[in-house]
Amino acid sequence: MLNHIVIMGRLTRDPELRHTQSGVAVASFRLAVDRDYQGRDGGERQADFIDVVAWRQTGEFVSRYFTKGRMAVVSGRLQTREWTDKENNRRTAYEIVADNVYFGDSKRDGDSSGSYQRESQNSYQSGGYSSGNHSGGYREPAGYQGYSSPVSGSDFAELTDDDGDLPF
C-alpha cells in the first residue's frame, strides 16, 4: 500500500511545539494550500487548510525556523484520527504526519529566523530536516561559488544548415 503526500502552502499561524510525557517533541501547524483552479465564478482562488503534525527533530526544526506566513513544503503521510466529543458525537480529523519539511521560499530581507544558512553537516540544513537523517536537505558542495552561465547571449550563432533531417 502507498500513503505518501506532498503539499506546499503558507503557515496560517506559528507552529505550536509541545512535548509528550516521555519528552518527545511534537509540533503542530496548519498550511493554507492554494487550489490549482479558480472558483466557478472566476473569482479568487480557493485554498484548503490542512493540519500537519511533525514529530521529534522535524518538529523542533519547524518550531525553530518557521513562522506564520512562511511557505513550507511538507512530505509525509495522511492520517485520520477518530474521537467522541463532549456531546457524544463521533468526530474525524485528517492530518498529515510530516516526514520531511522544507523551506518553500527564500530568506526574507531582514529575516533572522534562521532560514538559509550554511552550517555543518551535524546541524539543521537549509532545505529541511528529515526524521532520523539529513538526506532531505539541500547542501552546497564545499567551495561552491554559485552558478555562472558558460555562454552569454552574444555567443550564439544562427545555424544555416537545412533542418530537414531532424526527426522532430
N, C-alpha and C positions, 0 to 999 in steps of 0.2 A: 504494500500500500504506500501511497505517497501523500504526504501532507506537508507541503512547502509553499510559503507565500512570501512575496517581496512587495513592499509598499514604500511610497515616498510621499511625505507630506510635512506640514509645519506643526510644531508643538503648540497646542492650544493653551497650555499653562506650563509652569516649571515642573519638572519631574519631582515626584514625591518618593524619597528614599526612606525605607523602613527596614527593620531587622526582625527576623523571626526570633522565637525564644531561644533557639540554639545559635543565634548570632549570624545567620545567613542574610546577606543584603538582598533586598528586592526593591526595585524602582518601578513605579507605575506612572504612565503618562498617556496622553491622548494625541493622536495625529489627525489633522484635517487634511484629507486626501481628495484633491480635485478629481472630478469625473472627466472622462475624455470628451464628453459631448455636452452641449448646452441644453437647457430645458426646451420643451416643445414650443414655447413662445419666442425662442431665440434670445431670451434674456440672459441673466447672469448664469455663470457656470455653477453647478451644484457640487457640494462636497459631502463626503462621508466622514464621520467622526469615529475613529477606530481606536479602541483601548489596546495598550501594549504593556506587557509585563516583562521586565528584564531582571534576571537573577544574577547573583554573585558579582564577579568582576565587571560583567557587562552592565549591570545595574549601577554599580559605583561609577563607572565611566560615564554613563548617561547623566547621572545626577551631578557629576562634577563639571562636565563640558557643555551640556545642552540647557537652553533656557527657552522660555516662551518665544514663539516666532521663528526659531531656528528650523531649517529644513533638515530632515533626517530620513535616511534610507534604512528600513528595518527588514531583515531577513529572518524568518522563523517559521513557526507552525501555528495553525489556527486551533484554538482550543475552546471548548464550551464548558461552562460551569452551571449547575442547576442547584437551586435552593428554594426554600419556602419562606415567604416574607411574613411580616407580623400579622397580616390579615389572612394567613393560611393560603395564599395564592402561590402556585408554582411559578418560579421565575427562571429565565435562562439568560446567561451573559456570554457573549462571544468576545474573545480577545486573542491577540497574537502573543505568543511566548517567543521573545526575541532570542535568536542565537547570535546574531551579529547586528550591530548598529553602526552606521557610517554617517559622516557629515554629508549633507546633500547640497550645501552651499559653501562658498569660500568664507574666509575670515572677514568679518565686517570691519570697516575702518574704525579704529579706536576701541575695538572689542578686545578685551584682555581676558576673556573667559576660557582661554586655553584651546582654541580650535586648532589651527595648524601650527605645529612646532616640530622641528627636527629633534628627536630625542633618542636616547639609547635604545637598544633592542629590548631591554627588560622593562621599559616603561610604556605608557599608553602611546599608541601610534595615531597619526593624523587621520587615517581613513576610517578607523573604527576599532572596536575591540570585540574579539570573539571569545566565547566561553572556552577557557582552557588553553588557548593558544593565541599567537599573534599573526597567524597566516592571513587573516581577513583584511588587515590594514595595509595601506599604501606606504611603501618605503622607497625613498630615493636611494640609488646606489651611492656608495662613498665617492666623493669627488664630482658628483653630478653638478654641472654648471648651467643647466637649463637647455632648452631646445632652440636651435637656430637652423633655419632652412638652408640646405646646401646650395640652392639655386635661388636667384632673385627673378623677378618678373622680366627683366631685360635679357635673361639668359635663354629664353625660349625663342625658337625659330620656327616659322611655318614650314610644314612639310609640303613638298611639291610633287611627291610620288603619287601615282594613281592608287586609290584605296579599294579598287575593285576586287582584290584578292582577299580582303579581310572577311572573316566569317560572320561578321555582325553588321 
